[in-house]
Amino acid sequence: MRIWDAATGKPIGQPLTGHLSAVFGVAYSPDGKRMVSGSNDTTVRIWDVETGQAIGQPLTGHALLVCGVAFSPDGRRIVTGSYDGTVRMWDADTGEPIGAPLTGHTSAVEGVAFTPDGKRVASGSEDMTLRVWEPGNVAPMTGHTTAVDSVAFSPDGKRIVSGSFDNTLLLWDAVTGKPIGQPLTGRVRPDKGVLPAVLTAKQEGWPAVVVPIENLAEARHACASLAISAGVNVLALQRMLGHTSAKVTLDTYSDLFDTDLDAVAQSLHARYSPENVGKLWARSE
């Protein structure tokens, strides 16, 4: 983890180290003195912003990677969401869990948020639903067509906004759980001719490059090609693309799984080689 000066873009201090694997979620406490992080090592850590040191021991309890983290408005609690499908509450001072895990989602929980008054929590999941956790409210909110990876409450706590891998935002009534209006959709830059996508290959010698992609479908196909060539398995690819099952991934990209992966790797490496990046980026601007 790193802290950055928002005005200058310069790093502040040294990297914060302690997690044993990738960090997927970070959040500041309301007073700005602490941070919380969630990691692929299945733990949650609390950090002192001034010293850059971890506070206490890692918070353990999740069985899989921790993706969503948030402080309560009063800074006394932390909520986390994990790929184990649960939402957990923690005492931000002692690091102890509060109550039992909140269960109901049928897949990974990627986004979590407190209401402004701190009395309720919302979560978004790869099962395509949102949930608001409060006594008597157990019904999932449905409307997205693939994984929900981000959620936030409005300042008055009356609405929720969710972001999904289906490329839409949805607004919800936080009391009734009903959608408000139509999905909010964006546009690919058709006037620019290409859509830049940053692809990173894990295979040695494959740097991150800027790639011209004509549309989002092609971008996802290119990402899938590169991931498979770099050794990513179908389950990991399913999560990356937000598919509801591995079968959907296999059906969607059957051409990639049936082809010679070495040939795919060589083709992609040639097409997106570093010497072409300058020209490709120029075309995208």
N, C-alpha and C positions, 0 to 999 in steps of 0.2 A: 504494500500500500504506500501511496505517496500523498503528501499534502502540497497544494499549489497555491501561489498568490493569484487570486482571481483577477487582479488588475494587470499584473505584468506577465502572467503565464509562467513564472519561474517557480521551480520546486523550492519548498521550504524544508530545510533540514534533511535528514537522511531517510531512506525508505524505512517503513515500519515493518519489521519482520517478526515472525512467530508462528504464522500458519505453516502447515506442512504441505499445502497444495493450493490450487488456484483460489483466489478470493472472488466471490460472485456478488456480494452485496455489501454496501457500506452506508452509514448514516451518522449524522451529527446529533448530539444531544441538544435540546432546546437552548441551553446556555452556552453552547459552543465549546465546552471544556472537555468533553469526552466524545469518542466515536465508538461505533459498534461495527463489527464486520462478521460476515458469514462466509464459510469456505467449503471447498470440496473435501476438506479433511474431516467434515461433519461437525466441526466445532464453531462456536461463536466466541469472539473475543472483544473485550472492552479496552479502550486505549485512552491514555492521557494525552490530550492534544499538545500541551506545552512541552512535555518531556519526550513524547513519541514512544513511551514505554507502555507495554501491556499492563493492565490493572488486574491483579489476581490471576487465577488459573483460567484456562479455557472453560467455557460453558459447554457441558456435554449432555447429550440426551437424544439428539437426532441420530437416525441410523444412516442417513445418506446426506449428500451435499446440502448446505444451507444457502438458499438463494436470496430470500427476502428478509430484510431486517429493518426495524424502525423503533425509535424511542417514543414513549408516551409524551404528551404535551408537558407534563410536569417533570419529566426526566427520571421518574422513579421506576418505570417498567420498560421492558424491551419485548417486542413481539418478533418472532422469527417464523419463516416458512421454509419447508424443506422438500426435497425430492422423495422423502419417505411418505409424503402425502399428509403430513400433520402441520398444525400451527401450534407453537409453544409460546408461553408467557414466562418472563424471567424477572426477578428482582434485580434492578440495575445497580444496586449498592452491594448486595451480597453475592450476586451471581447464581442464586438458587432458583430452581424452577418454581413457578406459581401454579399450583393445581396440576391436573392431568393434561396430556396433550389434547388439543381440539381435533377431533376426527370427523370426517364427512366427505372430504374430497377423495376422489378415486384415483388421482394421479398426482404428480409433483405440484407443490405449491411454490409459485415463483414470485408473487408480489404480495406485500402486506402493508397495512396502514391503519393508524389510529384515527378515530374521530377527533375533532378539535377539543371536545370536552373529555376525551380519554376514556369514555365509558364503553365504546364499542370498537371492534376491529373488523376490517374487511380483508379478504384474501382472494387472490386470483390464481387459477390452477390450469395445468395442462389438460384437465378434464373438460375444459372449455367453459367452466362456470365461475361465478363469484359467489362468495358467502359472506354474510355479515354475522359476526358472532356476538350474540346477546341472548339472554334468557327468552325462550319461546320462539326464537327465530332460527329455523333449521333448514328452510327451503332454499335450494340453490337458485341463483339468478342466471338464466340462460338467454343466449342471444348471439354470442360469438360462435364462429364455426371452426375455430381451432384454439390452441393454447392461449390463455390469458396470462400475460407476464408482468403487468403493472397495474396498480390501483391507487387511487388517491381520493380523499374527501374534499369537498368544497369547504371554504372557511367557516360557513355556517353549519356544516355537518349534514345538510339536507340532501346533498347530491353526491354521487360517486362517479368518477370517470375511470374507465378501464381501457387498457391498450392490449391488442392481441396480435398474434402472428397472422391473422386474417387481414392485416393491413388497415384495420379500422379502430376508431375510438367509439365507445358507447357511453352515454350518460344515463344514470339510473336515479330513481327516487330512493333515497337511503332508508326511508320508512317502509314503503310498500314493496320495494324490490323490483318495481316495474321500470322498463326502459323509458327514457324521455326522448321523444323525437326520433329522427333517423340516425343511422350510423354516420359518424364523421369520417370522411375519406379524403385522402390526399391524392396528388397526381404525380406520376413520373414526369420528369422534365422533357416533354416531347420536343420543345423548341431547341433543346441542346443536342439532340441527336443520339446521345448515348447516356447510359446510367453508370457512373463509376461505382465499382464495388471493390472492397478491400478483401482479398482472400489471402489467408495465411496457411501455408502447407507445413506440416510437422516433419516432413521428410527432409533430411539434411541437404542443404544447398538450395532449398526453395524459399526465397525471401518473400515477405509480404509485398504485393504489387497492386497497383491500381489498374483495374480491368474495365474496358468498355463493354457494357452489356446493353442490348437493345431494349429489354423489358425485364420485369421482375421474374417472370417464369424462367427466362434464360439465365438470370442471375442465380436463381436457386439451383438450376441444373448444373451450372458451372461450379457452384459451391459443393454440390453433391459429388460431382466428378472428382474435384480436387480432394475432398475428404476421403472418398473411397480409395483413391490412389495413394493417399498418405497412411492408409491402414485403419481408418475409422470403421467400426463395425456398424451393422444395420440398426442396432438399438440406439447407439449414440447418434447416428444420423437421424433417426426418428425424432429424438429430442431436439436436435439442432434445428430441424425443419418444422417442428411443431405438429407433426402428424399424430393422429389419435392412436395409431397402432403400427407395429413393424410391417404388417401386411400392406398397409397403405403405402409405406415407403418403398417396399419391394415392387408393388404394382406400378407406382409412379415412375420409378427409375429402373425398371427391368432391363432397359438397354444398357445401363451402366454395369449392372451385376452380371450380365451375360457377355460382356466384352472383355478384351485383353487389358487388364489394368495397367500393365507396363506400357502398352501403347497409349492408353489414356494419359498416363503420367508424362510420357515424352511429348505428346501432342500439346498438353496444357503448358508444360514447361517452356516449350518453344514459342507458343502463341503469346504467353504472358511473361516473356523473359525480361529481365531488368533493363536491357538496352532499348526495349520498346516502350517502357513506361512513360518516358518523357513525351513521346509522340501521342500515346494514347490519352494521357492526361490533357494534353493541349486540345485534343479533339473533343474532350468532355466539357471544356469550359466555354 
